[in-house]
Amino acid sequence: MHLAGAVVLTDREFNRATRARQLPLARSPLGLTTAIDRLAGLQAQYSPAPYVALWTRLGSFTRDDLTRALRRRAGK
């Protein structure tokens, strides 16, 4: 179903938009909470994975950021 005036993406554009939303293309200045909200459970099945996933995506992320957030049950 197409909506009037809707933009239809090519497969390549859709793939690129999805990857941009998941932040693997470049490190982002997003805060920890915003990034976690955006990424949800991405790579969280293996405990070290969220640390690596956030480090590769966020410019100012440190391991202690996530550890503190988990202990507080909140992000910065």
ROTOR-861773 format. One line per 2 residues: number of its first residue (from 1); for each residue x, z negated, y of C-alpha. Coordinates in nm, 3 decimals, padded with zeros to 5 digits. Each point is the difference from the previous one (the first is absolute). Layout:
NUM = X,Z,Y; ...
//
This chain:
1 = 00.000,00.000,00.000; 00.136,00.096,00.342
3 = -00.108,-00.172,00.318; -00.038,00.206,00.316
5 = 00.321,-00.019,00.202; 00.189,-00.183,-00.276
7 = 00.365,00.088,-00.047; 00.080,00.120,-00.351
9 = 00.355,-00.080,-00.105; 00.208,00.210,-00.232
11 = 00.138,-00.175,-00.308; 00.339,-00.024,00.174
13 = -00.151,-00.150,00.318; -00.203,-00.247,-00.204
15 = 00.309,-00.104,-00.199; 00.199,-00.044,00.321
17 = -00.276,-00.206,00.165; -00.027,-00.223,-00.306
19 = 00.375,-00.055,-00.008; 00.007,-00.076,00.373
21 = -00.273,-00.263,-00.047; 00.201,-00.161,-00.283
23 = 00.314,-00.010,00.221; 00.269,00.148,-00.228
25 = 00.097,00.278,00.243; 00.171,-00.216,00.263
27 = 00.048,-00.368,00.074; -00.283,-00.135,00.213
29 = -00.015,-00.263,00.276; -00.325,-00.139,-00.149
31 = -00.029,-00.374,-00.045; -00.005,-00.146,-00.347
33 = -00.374,-00.075,-00.008; -00.095,00.348,00.121
35 = 00.230,00.163,-00.254; -00.134,-00.211,-00.286
37 = -00.358,00.075,00.106; 00.081,00.371,00.002
39 = 00.190,00.000,-00.328; -00.229,-00.244,-00.189
41 = 00.127,-00.042,-00.357; 00.247,00.286,00.013
43 = 00.289,-00.083,-00.234; -00.102,-00.364,-00.032
45 = -00.023,-00.007,-00.379; 00.373,-00.081,-00.036
47 = 00.099,-00.296,00.217; 00.318,00.145,00.164
49 = -00.178,00.326,00.080; -00.193,-00.117,00.312
51 = 00.326,-00.117,00.157; 00.164,00.337,-00.057
53 = -00.313,00.193,00.100; -00.032,-00.186,00.331
55 = 00.374,00.012,00.073; 00.002,00.378,-00.037
57 = -00.304,00.038,00.224; 00.044,-00.256,00.281
59 = 00.285,00.015,00.249; 00.038,-00.374,00.058
61 = -00.102,-00.135,-00.343; 00.207,-00.265,-00.173
63 = -00.053,-00.157,-00.340; -00.077,-00.334,00.162
65 = -00.285,00.157,00.202; -00.204,00.064,-00.314
67 = 00.103,-00.325,-00.167; -00.114,-00.200,00.305
69 = -00.322,00.201,00.026; -00.080,-00.062,-00.365
71 = 00.063,-00.370,00.042; -00.222,-00.008,00.311
73 = -00.245,00.250,-00.153; 00.026,00.204,00.319
75 = 00.226,00.256,00.167; 00.176,-00.007,00.333
//
